[in-house]
Amino acid sequence: MNPVVLIAEELAPAAIEVLAHDFDVRHVDGTDRPALLSALSEADAVIVRSATQIDAEAIAAAPRLKVVARAGVGLDNVEVPAATARGVMVVNAPTSNIVSAAEQAVALLLAVARNTAAASAALKAGEWKRSKYTGVELQGKTVGVVGLGRIGVLFAQRIAAFGTRLIAYDPYIQPARAAQLGVRLVGLEELLRESDFISIHLPKTPETVGLIGEKELSIVKPGVRIINAARGGLVDEQALADAIAEGRVAGAGVDVYAKEPCTSSPLFAFDNVVATPHLGASTNEAQDKAGLAVARSVKLALQGEFVPDAVNVQAGGVVAEDVRPLLPLAEKLGRAFTAVAGGVAASVTVEVRGEIVNNDVSVLKLAATKGLFSSVVEEQVTYVNAPHLAAERGVEVTLTTHSETVDHANLVTVRGALPDGRTVSVSGTVTQTGTRDVIKLTEVDGFDVEIGAEGILVFLRYVDRPGVVGTVGTLLGEAGINIAAMQVARREAGGETLMTLTVDQALGADLLTSAADSIGAVAASAADLRDE
């Protein structure tokens, strides 16, 4: 009897063809809950899009289930932890929409440059006013790309064909890689001051929310046009509307919003704003690519072969029981390292110490690599694609092991050399409280700490002096941010000091900058260590 593949939503005929010869392909309406649960009882795999909920109940109803496939990028409708607990592989199609998303950004940029939407609406309303809608050429203009991930690179390659000069801000890519793309790396402020067009291609993280706000829009080149087809909230919509009203910004193309669905925005009042309802992935090709990608992954999974787009750790192979508690530690250390470093490292070493090295701990390098990039790239980072992301960015990640112990039974350190010559390190361990594993940071950039690696951590480096703790507490309190834990570590009285805070909610870029400015911090960063 062939394995049963249950298709719960519409899938491209080509995707079904991939499966038809080797499997018993069945169909069900995934929105009909009783029918779905009944059909799952015999399913070895289920393929969904966005309307079908594969939660713990659905997984429990499928005793033969081996793989859940989401024909798309997100996994909001799949309860990954429940699948992982059952040993069910979860796959998606993380790159299915990247071309469509890049092309949408190009389309918005062109439409804004030539006033296409407003001119079309006016003509259809009976107006023939050519001079009113005079636009600008792209040739010879400077285009600033904020974020050179996969979509940012595709956008840059396409917009370069118009004879533009390309500059980019992305602290997580090596200059040599940018040079290969014909892009000059600059700081964010320089990009804002020089660019005639700015297109944003960043993931949404605590540090990128509000990245382009009132302060940044006050220093842009007059007449700049801004495109955001990445994530809502990266650009402050009210601040952008104000800048357009004042004439500092000549126009904008917006596909994403802080709150969606969005039918009311201050940006909608302007003819020189082209606004679309999050259409970045809305092409027939993107939908077909997603279906084909997951169909191939399902076929590989059911045949027991390697699956490139597997999301959960069980898909990566057998991990020793003693090593499993260190997986989330290594990943969180990677996330914390990226936050503290403030940029990509040229090389990273994952050091593992203690008796644990008697086991195969190579998966800890993989987990740390996943953490290194989880907050700096658009697509979902998995144990499978993390090494590829590191290679793309020219980051060499190595593993070293030492059987001797220092202060802790088992210790993991992520240490990296930055392009400017600095070395940054973050260390941590796992202790057991009753039956619960507790993940702790034990060292941050040479400072000894002991604080739980949970929630959202903020790191502030400054010169030791009285009153700093009170200043930071007051500022966060006034902003409605509750501090769950705080630890201050210093090398000596009046010397370099590190303040580590655990807060209950994310700090936007503006608030983090304000906190740093208020104490004269030499460095400030935040790491989101919440479980995904």
C-alpha positions as CSV (number, residue, x, y, z in Angstrom):
1,M,0.0,0.0,0.0
2,N,1.4,3.4,-1.0
3,P,1.7,6.1,1.6
4,V,-1.2,8.5,1.7
5,V,-0.6,12.2,0.9
6,L,-3.6,14.3,1.9
7,I,-4.0,17.6,0.1
8,A,-6.2,20.0,2.1
9,E,-6.2,23.0,-0.1
10,E,-5.8,23.8,-3.8
11,L,-2.4,22.8,-5.2
12,A,-0.9,23.4,-8.7
13,P,-1.5,20.4,-11.0
14,A,2.3,20.2,-11.5
15,A,2.7,19.7,-7.8
16,I,0.1,16.9,-7.7
17,E,1.9,15.3,-10.6
18,V,5.1,15.1,-8.6
19,L,3.3,12.9,-6.0
20,A,0.8,11.0,-8.1
21,H,3.1,8.2,-9.3
22,D,4.4,7.1,-5.9
23,F,1.7,7.9,-3.4
24,D,-2.0,7.6,-2.8
25,V,-3.1,11.3,-3.3
26,R,-6.3,12.2,-1.6
27,H,-8.2,15.5,-1.2
28,V,-10.2,17.1,1.6
29,D,-11.5,20.5,2.3
30,G,-9.2,21.6,5.1
31,T,-11.7,24.2,6.4
32,D,-14.2,21.4,7.1
33,R,-12.8,20.4,10.5
34,P,-14.7,17.1,11.0
35,A,-13.8,16.0,7.4
36,L,-10.1,17.0,7.9
37,L,-9.8,15.1,11.2
38,S,-11.4,12.0,9.7
39,A,-9.2,12.1,6.6
40,L,-6.0,12.6,8.7
41,S,-6.5,9.2,10.4
42,E,-4.9,7.5,7.3
43,A,-2.6,10.2,6.2
44,D,1.2,9.9,6.1
45,A,1.6,13.5,4.9
46,V,-0.6,16.5,4.7
47,I,-0.2,19.6,2.5
48,V,-1.9,22.8,3.4
49,R,-1.7,26.5,2.5
50,S,-3.0,29.2,4.9
51,A,-6.6,28.3,5.6
52,T,-6.1,24.8,7.2
53,Q,-5.2,24.6,10.8
54,I,-2.8,21.8,11.7
55,D,-2.7,22.0,15.5
56,A,-2.2,19.5,18.3
57,E,-5.7,18.1,17.8
58,A,-5.1,17.5,14.1
59,I,-1.7,15.9,14.7
60,A,-3.2,13.7,17.4
61,A,-5.8,12.5,14.9
62,A,-3.1,11.3,12.5
63,P,-1.3,8.4,14.0
64,R,0.6,7.7,10.7
65,L,1.6,11.3,10.0
66,K,5.3,11.8,9.1
67,V,5.3,15.2,7.5
68,V,3.3,18.4,7.5
69,A,3.9,20.6,4.4
70,R,2.9,24.3,4.2
71,A,2.8,25.5,0.6
72,G,4.1,29.0,1.5
73,V,6.6,30.8,3.6
74,G,4.8,31.2,7.0
75,L,3.9,28.5,9.5
76,D,1.3,30.4,11.5
77,N,-1.3,27.7,10.9
78,V,1.0,24.8,11.8
79,E,1.6,24.0,15.5
80,V,5.3,23.2,15.1
81,P,6.0,22.2,18.7
82,A,3.2,19.7,18.7
83,A,4.5,18.2,15.5
84,T,8.1,18.1,16.8
85,A,6.9,16.4,20.0
86,R,5.4,13.7,17.9
87,G,8.4,13.4,15.6
88,V,6.5,14.8,12.7
89,M,8.6,16.7,10.1
90,V,7.4,20.2,9.2
91,V,8.4,21.7,5.9
92,N,7.6,24.9,4.0
93,A,8.7,26.8,0.9
94,P,10.9,29.6,2.2
95,T,12.1,30.9,-1.1
96,S,8.9,30.4,-3.2
97,N,8.0,34.1,-3.2
98,I,11.3,35.9,-3.2
99,V,11.2,36.8,-6.9
100,S,7.7,38.0,-6.6
101,A,8.5,40.1,-3.6
102,A,11.5,41.7,-5.3
103,E,9.5,42.4,-8.4
104,Q,6.8,44.1,-6.3
105,A,9.4,46.4,-4.9
106,V,10.6,47.3,-8.4
107,A,7.0,47.8,-9.5
108,L,6.3,50.2,-6.6
109,L,9.5,52.1,-7.3
110,L,8.6,52.6,-11.0
111,A,5.0,53.6,-10.2
112,V,6.2,56.2,-7.7
113,A,8.9,57.6,-10.0
114,R,6.4,58.1,-12.8
115,N,3.2,58.9,-10.8
116,T,1.5,56.0,-12.6
117,A,-1.3,55.3,-10.1
118,A,-2.4,58.9,-9.7
119,A,-2.2,59.6,-13.5
120,S,-4.2,56.5,-14.2
121,A,-6.9,57.5,-11.7
122,A,-7.1,61.0,-13.1
123,L,-7.4,60.0,-16.7
124,K,-10.2,57.5,-15.8
125,A,-11.9,60.3,-14.1
126,G,-11.9,62.4,-17.3
127,E,-8.7,64.5,-16.7
128,W,-5.9,64.9,-19.2
129,K,-3.2,66.6,-17.2
130,R,0.2,65.5,-18.5
131,S,2.3,68.2,-16.8
132,K,0.8,67.5,-13.3
133,Y,2.2,64.0,-13.4
134,T,5.7,64.6,-14.6
135,G,8.0,62.0,-13.1
136,V,11.7,61.3,-12.8
137,E,14.1,58.9,-14.6
138,L,16.0,56.2,-12.7
139,Q,19.1,56.4,-14.9
140,G,22.0,58.0,-13.0
141,K,20.1,58.0,-9.7
142,T,21.4,56.6,-6.4
143,V,19.2,53.8,-5.0
144,G,19.7,52.8,-1.4
145,V,18.9,49.2,-0.5
146,V,18.3,48.6,3.2
147,G,19.0,44.9,3.7
148,L,20.9,42.7,1.3
149,G,19.2,39.4,2.0
150,R,17.9,37.2,-0.8
151,I,15.1,39.6,-1.7
152,G,17.3,42.7,-1.4
153,V,19.9,41.1,-3.7
154,L,17.3,40.2,-6.3
155,F,15.9,43.8,-6.1
156,A,19.4,45.3,-6.5
157,Q,20.2,43.1,-9.5
158,R,17.0,44.2,-11.2
159,I,17.2,47.9,-10.4
160,A,20.9,48.0,-11.5
161,A,19.7,47.4,-15.1
162,F,18.2,50.9,-15.1
163,G,21.7,52.4,-14.9
164,T,21.5,53.3,-11.2
165,R,24.2,53.6,-8.6
166,L,23.6,51.1,-5.8
167,I,24.5,51.6,-2.2
168,A,23.3,49.4,0.7
169,Y,23.1,49.3,4.5
170,D,23.4,45.8,6.0
171,P,25.7,45.2,8.9
172,Y,25.3,41.4,8.5
173,I,27.0,41.0,5.1
174,Q,30.7,41.1,4.2
175,P,31.9,44.1,2.1
176,A,33.5,41.6,-0.4
177,R,30.1,40.0,-1.0
178,A,28.5,43.4,-1.6
179,A,31.2,44.3,-4.0
180,Q,30.6,41.2,-6.0
181,L,27.0,42.4,-6.4
182,G,28.2,45.9,-7.6
183,V,26.9,47.5,-4.4
184,R,28.8,49.8,-2.1
185,L,28.1,49.3,1.6
186,V,27.5,52.4,3.7
187,G,26.1,53.3,7.1
188,L,22.4,54.0,7.4
189,E,22.9,57.7,7.9
190,E,25.0,58.0,4.7
191,L,22.4,56.0,2.8
192,L,19.6,58.3,3.9
193,R,21.6,61.4,2.9
194,E,22.7,60.1,-0.5
195,S,19.8,58.1,-1.9
196,D,17.3,59.3,-4.5
197,F,15.3,56.1,-3.9
198,I,15.3,53.9,-0.8
199,S,13.9,50.4,-0.8
200,I,13.7,48.4,2.4
201,H,14.3,44.6,2.6
202,L,14.7,43.7,6.2
203,P,13.1,41.2,8.6
204,K,10.9,42.5,11.4
205,T,12.8,42.3,14.7
206,P,12.8,44.4,17.8
207,E,15.8,46.3,16.5
208,T,14.3,47.0,13.0
209,V,10.8,48.1,14.1
210,G,10.7,51.9,13.6
211,L,14.2,51.9,11.9
212,I,13.0,54.7,9.6
213,G,11.3,57.2,11.8
214,E,11.0,60.9,12.3
215,K,14.7,61.3,13.1
216,E,15.9,59.4,10.0
217,L,13.4,61.1,7.7
218,S,14.7,64.5,8.9
219,I,18.1,63.8,7.2
220,V,17.0,62.2,4.0
221,K,18.0,63.7,0.6
222,P,15.2,66.2,-0.4
223,G,13.0,64.6,-3.0
224,V,13.7,61.0,-2.0
225,R,11.2,58.3,-2.8
226,I,10.8,55.4,-0.3
227,I,9.6,51.9,-0.9
228,N,8.6,49.3,1.7
229,A,7.5,46.0,0.4
230,A,9.2,44.0,3.3
231,R,7.4,44.2,6.6
232,G,5.0,46.7,8.2
233,G,6.4,48.8,11.0
234,L,9.9,49.1,9.7
235,V,8.9,52.6,8.5
236,D,6.9,54.8,10.9
237,E,3.8,55.5,8.7
238,Q,2.8,58.8,10.5
239,A,6.4,60.1,10.3
240,L,6.5,59.2,6.6
241,A,3.2,60.9,6.0
242,D,4.5,64.0,7.8
243,A,7.6,64.0,5.7
244,I,5.6,63.8,2.5
245,A,3.3,66.6,3.6
246,E,6.3,68.8,4.3
247,G,7.8,68.0,0.9
248,R,11.0,66.3,2.2
249,V,9.9,63.0,0.7
250,A,8.6,63.2,-2.9
251,G,6.6,59.9,-2.8
252,A,6.4,56.4,-1.4
253,G,5.4,52.9,-2.4
254,V,3.9,50.8,0.4
255,D,2.8,47.2,0.3
256,V,3.0,46.4,4.1
257,Y,1.6,48.0,7.2
258,A,2.1,47.9,10.9
259,K,-1.4,46.5,11.4
260,E,-3.0,44.3,8.7
261,P,-5.6,44.2,7.2
262,C,-5.1,48.0,6.8
263,T,-7.9,50.1,5.2
264,S,-7.0,53.4,6.9
265,S,-3.5,55.0,7.0
266,P,-2.3,58.6,7.0
267,L,-0.4,57.7,3.8
268,F,-3.6,57.0,1.9
269,A,-4.3,60.8,1.7
270,F,-1.5,61.4,-0.8
271,D,-1.6,61.1,-4.6
272,N,2.1,60.5,-4.6
273,V,1.8,57.4,-2.5
274,V,1.2,54.1,-4.2
275,A,-0.4,51.7,-1.7
276,T,-1.1,48.0,-2.3
277,P,-2.6,45.4,0.1
278,H,0.4,43.2,0.8
279,L,0.7,41.7,-2.7
280,G,4.4,40.8,-2.5
281,A,3.7,37.0,-2.8
282,S,0.5,37.3,-4.8
283,T,1.5,35.9,-8.1
284,N,0.5,32.7,-9.8
285,E,4.2,31.8,-10.2
286,A,4.9,32.2,-6.4
287,Q,1.9,30.0,-5.6
288,D,2.9,27.4,-8.0
289,K,6.5,27.4,-6.8
290,A,5.4,26.9,-3.3
291,G,3.3,23.9,-4.2
292,L,6.1,22.3,-6.2
293,A,8.6,22.9,-3.5
294,V,6.6,21.2,-0.8
295,A,5.5,18.4,-3.0
296,R,9.2,17.6,-3.7
297,S,10.0,17.9,0.1
298,V,7.1,15.5,0.9
299,K,8.3,13.0,-1.6
300,L,11.9,13.1,-0.2
301,A,10.6,12.8,3.4
302,L,8.3,9.8,2.7
303,Q,11.2,8.2,0.8
304,G,13.5,8.7,3.8
305,E,15.8,11.1,2.1
306,F,17.4,14.4,3.0
307,V,14.9,17.3,3.2
308,P,16.4,20.8,2.6
309,D,13.4,22.7,3.8
310,A,12.8,20.8,7.1
311,V,11.9,23.3,9.8
312,N,12.1,21.3,13.1
313,V,15.2,19.7,14.7
314,Q,14.0,16.1,14.6
315,A,14.3,16.3,10.8
316,G,18.0,16.8,11.2
317,G,18.9,13.4,12.6
318,V,19.5,11.7,15.9
319,V,20.7,13.9,18.7
320,A,22.1,12.3,22.0
321,E,19.7,12.8,24.9
322,D,22.5,14.6,26.9
323,V,23.1,17.0,24.1
324,R,19.4,17.9,23.5
325,P,19.2,20.5,26.4
326,L,22.2,22.3,24.9
327,L,20.5,22.9,21.5
328,P,18.4,25.8,22.6
329,L,21.4,27.2,24.6
330,A,23.6,27.2,21.5
331,E,20.9,28.8,19.4
332,K,20.3,31.5,22.0
333,L,24.0,32.2,22.3
334,G,24.1,32.7,18.5
335,R,21.3,35.2,18.7
336,A,22.9,37.0,21.7
337,F,26.3,37.1,19.9
338,T,24.8,38.8,16.8
339,A,23.1,41.4,19.0
340,V,26.2,42.1,21.0
341,A,28.5,42.2,17.9
342,G,26.2,44.5,16.0
343,G,27.3,43.0,12.8
344,V,28.4,39.9,11.0
345,A,31.6,38.2,12.1
346,A,34.3,37.2,9.6
347,S,34.6,33.9,11.5
348,V,32.9,32.3,14.4
349,T,34.0,29.5,16.7
350,V,31.6,27.4,18.8
351,E,33.5,26.1,21.8
352,V,32.0,23.2,23.8
353,R,33.6,22.3,27.2
354,G,32.9,19.5,29.6
355,E,32.0,15.8,29.7
356,I,29.3,16.5,27.1
357,V,32.0,16.3,24.4
358,N,32.2,12.6,24.8
359,N,29.0,12.7,22.6
360,D,28.7,14.0,19.1
361,V,28.1,17.7,19.7
362,S,28.4,18.9,16.0
363,V,24.7,19.7,16.1
364,L,25.6,22.5,18.5
365,K,27.6,24.3,15.8
366,L,24.5,24.1,13.6
367,A,22.2,25.4,16.4
368,A,24.5,28.3,17.0
369,T,24.7,29.1,13.3
370,K,20.9,29.1,13.2
371,G,20.9,31.6,16.1
372,L,23.5,33.8,14.4
373,F,21.2,34.6,11.5
374,S,17.7,34.1,12.9
375,S,17.2,37.9,13.5
376,V,19.0,39.3,10.5
377,V,17.5,37.5,7.4
378,E,14.1,37.7,5.9
379,E,13.4,34.0,5.5
380,Q,13.0,31.5,8.3
381,V,16.3,30.1,9.4
382,T,16.4,26.3,10.0
383,Y,19.0,23.8,11.0
384,V,19.3,22.9,7.3
385,N,19.6,26.3,5.7
386,A,21.7,28.0,8.4
387,P,25.1,26.7,6.9
388,H,24.0,28.0,3.5
389,L,23.2,31.4,4.9
390,A,26.6,31.5,6.6
391,A,28.4,30.6,3.3
392,E,26.4,33.2,1.4
393,R,27.7,35.9,3.8
394,G,31.2,34.6,3.9
395,V,31.1,33.6,7.5
396,E,33.2,30.5,8.5
397,V,31.8,28.7,11.5
398,T,34.0,26.1,13.3
399,L,33.6,23.8,16.3
400,T,36.2,23.1,19.0
401,T,35.8,20.8,22.0
402,H,37.6,20.5,25.3
403,S,36.9,17.8,27.9
404,E,38.1,19.8,30.8
405,T,35.6,22.0,32.7
406,V,35.9,25.5,34.0
407,D,33.4,26.6,36.7
408,H,30.5,24.7,35.0
409,A,29.9,21.1,34.2
410,N,29.2,22.0,30.5
411,L,29.9,25.3,28.9
412,V,29.2,26.6,25.4
413,T,30.9,29.7,24.0
414,V,30.2,31.5,20.7
415,R,33.3,33.6,19.9
416,G,33.8,35.6,16.7
417,A,36.3,37.9,15.0
418,L,34.7,41.0,13.5
419,P,36.0,42.7,10.3
420,D,37.3,45.7,12.4
421,G,39.5,43.4,14.4
422,R,37.4,43.1,17.6
423,T,36.6,39.8,19.2
424,V,33.2,39.2,20.7
425,S,32.2,36.3,22.9
426,V,29.0,35.0,24.6
427,S,29.0,32.0,26.9
428,G,26.3,30.0,28.6
429,T,25.3,26.8,30.4
430,V,22.3,24.7,31.2
431,T,21.5,23.9,34.9
432,Q,18.7,21.8,36.3
433,T,16.2,23.2,38.8
434,G,14.1,20.2,39.8
435,T,13.0,18.7,36.6
436,R,13.4,21.9,34.6
437,D,16.4,22.8,32.5
438,V,17.4,26.5,33.0
439,I,19.5,28.2,30.3
440,K,21.8,30.9,31.6
441,L,24.3,33.4,30.2
442,T,27.6,33.2,32.1
443,E,29.7,35.7,30.1
444,V,29.1,38.5,27.6
445,D,32.0,40.1,25.8
446,G,34.4,39.3,28.6
447,F,32.1,40.4,31.4
448,D,31.1,37.7,33.9
449,V,27.3,37.5,34.3
450,E,24.7,35.1,35.5
451,I,21.3,35.8,34.0
452,G,18.6,33.7,32.5
453,A,18.8,33.5,28.7
454,E,15.0,34.0,28.3
455,G,12.8,36.7,26.9
456,I,14.2,40.0,25.5
457,L,17.6,41.0,26.7
458,V,19.1,44.5,26.4
459,F,22.8,45.1,26.6
460,L,24.2,48.5,27.4
461,R,28.0,49.2,27.6
462,Y,29.1,52.4,29.3
463,V,31.7,53.9,31.7
464,D,30.9,53.1,35.3
465,R,29.4,56.0,37.3
466,P,26.6,56.6,39.8
467,G,23.0,57.1,38.7
468,V,23.1,55.0,35.5
469,V,20.8,52.3,36.8
470,G,18.2,54.8,38.0
471,T,18.4,56.7,34.6
472,V,17.7,53.6,32.6
473,G,15.0,52.4,34.9
474,T,13.2,55.7,34.8
475,L,13.4,55.9,31.0
476,L,12.0,52.4,30.4
477,G,9.4,53.0,33.1
478,E,8.2,56.1,31.4
479,A,8.0,54.1,28.1
480,G,5.9,51.4,29.8
481,I,8.6,48.8,29.6
482,N,8.8,46.5,32.6
483,I,12.3,45.2,33.7
484,A,12.1,41.6,34.8
485,A,15.8,41.3,35.7
486,M,18.9,43.4,35.7
487,Q,22.6,42.7,36.2
488,V,25.5,45.1,36.1
489,A,29.1,43.8,35.6
490,R,32.2,45.9,35.6
491,R,35.9,45.3,35.1
492,E,36.7,47.8,37.9
493,A,35.2,50.8,39.7
494,G,34.9,53.7,37.2
495,G,35.8,51.4,34.3
496,E,34.0,49.6,31.5
497,T,30.6,48.3,32.5
498,L,28.0,46.1,31.0
499,M,24.3,46.4,32.0
500,T,22.1,43.4,31.0
501,L,18.4,43.8,31.3
502,T,15.6,41.3,30.8
503,V,12.5,43.3,29.7
504,D,8.9,42.2,29.1
505,Q,8.5,43.7,25.7
506,A,10.6,44.6,22.7
507,L,12.3,48.0,22.6
508,G,12.0,49.8,19.3
509,A,15.1,51.2,17.6
510,D,14.2,54.8,18.8
511,L,13.8,53.7,22.5
512,L,17.0,51.7,22.4
513,T,18.9,54.7,21.0
514,S,17.3,57.0,23.6
515,A,18.4,54.6,26.4
516,A,22.0,54.6,25.1
517,D,22.1,58.3,24.6
518,S,20.8,59.0,28.1
519,I,23.8,57.2,29.7
520,G,26.4,57.9,27.1
521,A,26.6,54.3,26.2
522,V,29.4,53.2,23.8
523,A,27.3,50.3,22.6
524,A,23.6,49.2,22.9
525,S,21.8,46.2,21.5
526,A,18.9,43.9,22.1
527,A,18.5,40.2,21.6
528,D,15.1,38.4,21.4
529,L,15.7,35.1,23.1
530,R,12.1,34.1,23.3
531,D,11.3,30.6,22.2
532,E,10.1,30.5,18.6
